[in-house]
């Protein structure tokens, strides 16, 4: 059975990380207008349709959405840790 611990978030800012390993306050939302988005305490962090702050979500390795180029997403999956990119 899948749970929220199987959800992984990938952004170009911090790489791929399980939502359960992220600090409290992060929230994933999905709306018809905005698609999938990542928020922290009411501040937009990344989104499915945001080219400047792209977001990828996967559940147990199955991609839900991805605006991050394929090779970048694969690199983060191989590393599997929080990465701070400059």
Secondary structure, 3 states (H helix, E strand, C coil): CCCHHHEEEEECCCEEEEHHHCCCCEEEEEECCCEEEEEECCEEEEECCCCCCEEEEEECCEEEEECCCHHHHHHHHHHCCECCCC
